[in-house]
Amino acid sequence: MFSRRGLGSILLLLLLGVLLAVARMPALFAWQSFLADAPALRGLTLTGLEGTVWAGRAAQLRYGRLEAGPLEWELRVLPLLWGRTSAHLRLELHGGQVAGEVALSGDALELEDLSLQLPLSLFAPLLYGSPFVPDGDLNGTLAEALMVPGEACQLAGRLVWISPGVAGIENLGLGDIQLELEPDAQGTRGVLRDRGGALGIDGTLSIDAACRYRLDVRLTPRGEISDPLRRMLGFAGRADAQGRYRLQRQGQLPVP
């Protein structure tokens, strides 16, 4: 009969053996066997997988029309003990990058301290059919995020549109635009503000638990504005008595 100490030692050795096996598991095998069909990763594909589950690399990531890569990761060991997959990720995106902590637990996708430095031209494929393609850079940090399909779409952090513009249109004279995000019930509430420039921007963004968004923004020209900017404002309709234009949009966020 095993003593408690002896039984504990055996269980510890078994646990270490399991962790070692997981750590040395090829990344390609793990993706095809366990992760590719996870609900939280639906629609996401990885190709050119190298390395192990512990530390690996994918040459390309694809989600719908969006392509990026390479993707590198380092798996965290301790969260595995309570059924949680957590890793530090770093993803290159055509001149920009995203880096931070990502965790999967059941259907839930969680992000923490995720830094973003992205050219907005990267998202042009997601705006197919739109008359305007945003230009400039998106910088900022998502302090935390929780996404559960149909149940939660919560974001907290600050994003800044640096040198905002529209591809193919010059002399808009816009200042940087800031978006503050915070959780609201099972969704997210955002506040949009300008940081100066030819156009005053005051708006709200609401996101529900299914990641459907509603954007409501009032645009106020400051003094004389350029002809390209005036023509763009025409797409928002007529100005009200205070000279403000109202822009309203709704849709579905492109998230897993």
Beta strands, then each sheet from edge to edge (+ up, - down):
strand 1: 44-51
strand 2: 55-63
strand 3: 66-68
strand 4: 71-75
strand 5: 85-93
strand 6: 96-105
strand 7: 108-119
strand 8: 134-148
strand 9: 152-166
strand 10: 177-184
strand 11: 187-194
strand 12: 199-207
strand 13: 212-221
strand 14: 245-252
sheet 1: 1+ 2- 3+
sheet 2: 1+ 2- 4+ 5- 6+ 7- 8+ 9- 10+ 11- 12+ 13- 14+
end
